[in-house]
Amino acid sequence: MDQILSLMAEKVQVSRRKKRLLITGGAGFIGLNFLQNSKILENYDVCAIYKSKRPSINKNVVFIKADLTNINECKCLFSDYDVIFHCAGIMMTSSTLKRSPLQGLMDNLRIHLNVIDSITQKPPEKFIWLSSTTGYPLSDKPLIELDYFLNEVPTRYEIIGQLYRLMEKTTSTILNQKCKIITLRPTGVFGEGDDFRPESSHILPKIIREASLEILPEVIYAQKEEMRNWLYVGDLIKAIDSVLEKVDFNVTLNLGSEKSTSMYELYLIILKFFGIERKHVIDVSNIFSLAPMARHIDCNLSFKYLGKYSSTSLEGGLKNTINWYKNVYSK
């Protein structure tokens, strides 16, 4: 009888054990926002990998310092986890690619392949990772998940887009039938904690920084035909929470807002937030050699599985971002 009771107690302990969640890129823009703002972390025993500066978070998170470009370090990190959320990577923008076109490519591919290789011997139940919408071809219609490999990547996204196509193919091939693979393709993510450094920032934080410093040109060229889909980082975190709670099958999902916004409208909103709209003229004529590109990403599949996570308006997300920027960079 005592032995039976002991076995029953062990089973109860196992059933109550929290699942183990490992997050790569724990000090990065998305990883840190996830650790700070996720509503479901208390359901997991959480470990987070960071490369250089340990995040300061008042939550029950175990931090591990590691360089994921080093395969020997990776081999020691990725066993005995139920879920892995992989969001580590090197920032690749037009500025960084001009300075060092190969470094970001090599580092990102090395990180991803090291992670994939390291989990093959003892894979998790779920592998969740962030891909990119840059791999989509040109299209006049909203792009659904199955369109990703249909045609060539647009010239302006060719290097980054081809990289993510390769990473997606590699992931599905190597981890096939080893674990559930959940590939997330977020659109243009912005928000608190974004990179505002002039040498490496994306276009949206770059505009905010230059508007704040009042160094935008008097005449701003921004076409109404140049369209982007923007996703506030707080809404991305809600989507990731829903993935952790609701998705237990292989799937690829676009994550974004319900509509795209022109660069003309984006500039107009930001100028008004800073009260400098009268100091600038937005010229919608095309003076550049590149044809305008309208990117419409269909996110209905993710809305179906995750619910309407993108509840923050573009104006609301920009207000939060600008207020955060002012608080951090005006000190």
N, C-alpha and C positions, 0 to 999 in steps of 0.2 A: 504493500500500500504506500509506504514512504517513497519507494522508488517511482511509483506512478505519479504521486503528488509532485515529486521533484521534476519529473519530465514535463508535467502539465505547467509547472511554474516557469520552466525554461521556455516553453512554447509561448506563454503569455508575454514573457520578456522580449522574445524575438518579434512577436506581433506588434509590440508597442515601440520597438526600436525606430527611431527616426531614420529616414533615408539620408544617405550621405550625398551632398551636393558639392561639386568642385567647380569653381569659376576661374577661368583664365582671364588675364587682363584686368585684374581686380582694382588696379589703380588708374585705369584708363577712363575715358569719357563715359562710355556706356557701362562698363563693369562697375565703376564707382557709383554711378547713378543707380544701378540695380541694387548694390549692397545698401545704399542709403535709403532707397524708396520702395523696395519690394515689400508687399504686404504679406508674403507667405514664407519668408525666410525662417520664421520660428518653427515651421513644420519640418525643417531639415537641420542636420548637422552640417554646417557650412565651412568649407575651406576655400580660400581665395589666393591665387598666385599673383605676385607682383614682381616687377623687375628691379626697381631702384628705390623709390620712396614709398615706405609703408603708409597706407591710408590710415587716417585717424577716425575711427568709427566706433561709436558706443553701442556695439552690437556683439552678440556672441559669435564671432567669426574668427577662425584660426587662419592666420596669414602665413604664407610660405614664400620666401624670396627665392626666385629662380630665373634663369635665362633660358627661355624656351627655344632659342636658336642652338642651344647645346643639347645634342641628343642624349648624352650621358646623364645630364640632369633630368631630362624628360623621363627617361626610363625608370627613375625612382619615384615618380610623382603620381602616376595615373592608375594605380591599382586600387581595388576595393571601394569604388564609388558607384552609387546607384545611378546618378545623373551627372553628366558633365555639360556645362554651359561654356562653350569656347568663344570668347570675344576678344582674344588678344590679337594684336597686329600692329603694324607700323603705319603711321599716317602717310597716305599717298595723295598729294594734291598736285595741281599743275606746277606750283612753285617748287615743291620737293622733287618732282620728276625732272624739272629743268636742271636743278643743281646736281642731282645724282640719279639718273634714269634707271640704273640697275639695282641700287642698294635696297630700295623699298621692295622691289620685286623679289629679289633673292631672300631677303629677311622674312617677308610674309610667306613665301612658299616654303621656306625652311621651317618656320614655326608651325605651319599647318601640317606639313608632312611628318614632322617630329611628333606632334600630338597624335596624329592618326596612327603612326607606327607604334607609339608607346601604349596605346590602349587595345591593340589587337589581341594580345595574349590574355588579358582579363578585361574585356569590354564592359562598359556600363549597361544598364537597361536602356537608357536614352542618351543619345549624343545630340545636343542642340548647338547649332553654330550659326554665325552671322556671315552670310554671303553678301551679294551686292546686286543692285539693279543695273549697274553699269554694263553687265553682260548682255542686256537685251538689245536686239537689233532695232533699226529704225522702223517705225510703223505709224500709219495714220489712225489706227484704232487703239483703244486701251489694250495694254499688253497683259496677257494672262500668263500663269506660270509655265504652261506648255510651250510658249513662244520663245523661250530663252535661247535655244540653240538653232532656231529656224534659219536665220541669215547671219551675215557678218555683223560684227560689233561696229558701231559708228566710229569714224576716224578719231574723233576727239576723245573717245573712251577706250580706244583700241587696246592700249597696254594693260590698263587695269581690268577692263572687261574680259579680255582673253585670260588673264590670270585667274579671275574668279570662275570662269568656265572650266579651266583646268582643275581648280580646287574642287569644284562640285563633282566633276567626273571621277577624280581620284577618290574622293570621300565615298561615293556610292559604290565604287568598284571594290575598294579595300575593306570597307565595313559591311558590305552586303551580307545579310543574314547573321551578322554578329551582334547587332543591336538595332534599336529603333533610331533612324536618322531623321532629324527634324532640321531642315535647312530653311533659314529665315533670310529673306531678301528685303531689308528695310530700304526705304527711299531716303531722301535727304534729311538726316536726323540733326536736330539742333536743340539747344537748351542750355541750362545751367551747367557749368563745368566744361563747356566746349573749349576748343583750342583757339585762342584769339591772337596768337603770335603772328606777326606779319609775314614771317618766313615760312609758315607752314599751315596757316588756317585755310579752311574752305571759304567759298564765296560769301555765305551768309554771315558768319562771324566777322569776316573781313569788312563787309559793309557796315556792320554795327560799330566796329572799332573806328573806322574812318569817319563815320557820322558823329560819333562821340567826340573825336579829336578835331572835328570840323576840317578835315583834310580831303574830303570828297571834291572832285572837280566841279566847277560851276555848271558845266554841261555834262550830264550823265547820259550815256547811251544805253538804253534798255528797251528791247523790243517787246511788243505785246505778244508776238508769236513765239517767243522763247519761253517755254513753259516747264515748270518743275513741280514735283510732288514733294511737299515738306511734311515731316513727322516730328512733333514735339517729343523730346526724350521721355517726359513723364508718361506719355501715351505708349511709347515703345516698352517701357517697363511694365505697364499694365498688360500689354500683349504677351510679354515673356512670362509673367505670372500665370496668365491663362494657358499658355503652352505647357507650363509645368503641371498645372492642375488638370487639364482637359485632354491633352494630346498624348496618346500612347501608341502611335502608329507612324509608319514612314510617310513623310509629307514634306512638300516644299511650299512655302507661303510667302507671298508679297505682303509686306507690312507698310502701310502708309495711310494717308488721309483720304477722304472721299473725293477730293478734287485737286487738280493741279492749279498752280498760280503763276501768272506771267512775271517775268523779271521787272517789268514796268510797275506792276502792282506791288511787288515786294519792296522796291525802292520807295515807292510812294508811302507805304505804311511806315517804314523805318524813318523816313524824313519827318513825317508827322509826329512820331513818338518823340523825336528830339527837338521838335518845333523849328526846324530849319527848312521846311518845304519851300518857303519863299526865297531862299538863298540859292536855289538850284533850279535848273531846267532839265526835265527828262526828255531827251530826244529819242523818238521811236524809230528813226530812220536807220537803215543798215549800212554802216560805214566799214564793216569788217568783211573779210573774205569768206568767213564761214557762214553758211546758211543757218537761219534760226532753227532750233530743234525743239519740238513740242514733245515732252515725255509724259505720257498718260499711263499710269500703272494701275491696273485693275486689282483691287484688294478685296474683292467680294468673297473669295474663298477663305481668306483669313477672318473676315467678318462672320462668315458662316460658322467656323469652328471656334472662334475666340470671342464672339460678340463685338459690339461697337466700342472698341478700345480707344479709337481716335476721337475723343470727346472734346479735346482742347482746340479752340479755333486758332488759326494762324496768328491773329492779333493777340489772343491771350497768351500763346506760347512765346511770341516775341516780347510781350510786356514782361513776362517772368524772366526771360533771358536778359533783356536790357537792364532790368532792375538788379539782377545778380551781377552783371558786368559792372554797373556803376558802383555797387557796394564793394566789389573786389578790387577794381582797377583805379578807383578814385582815391584810395587810401594812400 
